[in-house]
Amino acid sequence: MVNLDKAGTYQLGERAVRRIGYGAMQLAGKGVFGPPRDRAEAVAVLRAAVDAGVDHIDTSDYYGPFVVNDIIKEALHPYPANLTLVTKVGARRDGKGQWLPAQSPDEITAAVHDNLERLGIEQIGAVNYRAMFAQEPAKGSIGAQVEVLATMQQQGLIGGVGVSNVLPEQIKEAQAITPIVCVQNMYNLAHRNDDALVDSLAAQGIAYVPFFPLGGFSPLQSDTLSREAARLGITPLQAALAWLLRRSPNILLIPGTSSRAHLAENLAVADITLDDQAMAALNGMA
């Protein structure tokens, strides 16, 4: 059985969590919309993750929408005392599954309450404000939204405040309002715009949680990645996750999957440490 403690832990707000967690987005239907093809398997995946030692699950009420949080509650409630649930707000879905901004103070407040209700909890471990200016981070103030989350934290509804899809200057704006416990941006072997930010956050003791750590809806593909993975006897996607773990100690992984077999492959990364040759080769892909 995989020992996730081999990958270490890192602070996420007031809690230390294992560095390999689980992202629940893929538990919804195609396009993160509607019910899953196999709800029983979705429930089984969540239970298998927690049984294996996962203590950090990333979710959102707009996955489905609502579907994923309902499945999490069905599978895991009442939750283990050591489980940290993290959600994100700032978007909504229309009847066709389009992603739309939902960033007014009232929408942010309602979204937090909706997450709490559907998950069946009184406080959520952390809430990320997801800036939806564009698919890539774009300039714009996030102060009003972070202030809402800071107020809800003071009310005891949120354990920690995080931000997602943001630029360094937006993080500084948020930090002037409240301590930021995590940043969730796109980052992987092929998308390294946040190299300097990862290091800056590590120096501050702030967790960096890469979304799409395996490339998202178009999985990472590279001859270099495949060659080094074959040399080490692991899969290319395991090598990509292992690179992230070694890249910086503040990186928390949340790879997602809807199958127990793929979950086992992801969690097995805890037993993998890339050697210097692999790191040099993969670093050269940038």
HELIX and SHEET records of a PDB file:
HELIX    1   1 LEU A    4  ALA A    7  5                                   4    
HELIX    2   2 MET A   25  LEU A   27  5                                   3    
HELIX    3   3 LYS A   30  VAL A   32  5                                   3    
HELIX    4   4 ARG A   39  ASP A   51  1                                  13    
HELIX    5   5 VAL A   67  LEU A   76  1                                  10    
HELIX    6   6 PRO A  105  LEU A  119  1                                  15    
HELIX    7   7 GLY A  143  GLN A  154  1                                  12    
HELIX    8   8 PRO A  168  GLN A  175  1                                   8    
HELIX    9   9 ASP A  195  GLN A  204  1                                  10    
HELIX   10  10 ASP A  223  LEU A  232  1                                  10    
HELIX   11  11 PRO A  236  ARG A  247  1                                  12    
HELIX   12  12 ARG A  260  LEU A  267  1                                   8    
HELIX   13  13 ALA A  268  ASP A  271  5                                   4    
HELIX   14  14 ASP A  276  ASN A  283  1                                   8    
SHEET    1   A 2 THR A   9  LEU A  12  0                                        
SHEET    2   A 2 ARG A  15  ARG A  18 -1                                        
SHEET    1   B 7 TYR A  22  GLY A  23  0                                        
SHEET    2   B 7 HIS A  56  ASP A  58  1                                        
SHEET    3   B 7 THR A  84  VAL A  89  1                                        
SHEET    4   B 7 ALA A 126  ARG A 130  1                                        
SHEET    5   B 7 VAL A 161  SER A 164  1                                        
SHEET    6   B 7 ILE A 180  GLN A 184  1                                        
SHEET    7   B 7 ALA A 207  TYR A 208  1                                        
SHEET    1   C 2 ALA A  91  ARG A  93  0                                        
SHEET    2   C 2 TRP A  99  PRO A 101 -1                                        
END                                                                             
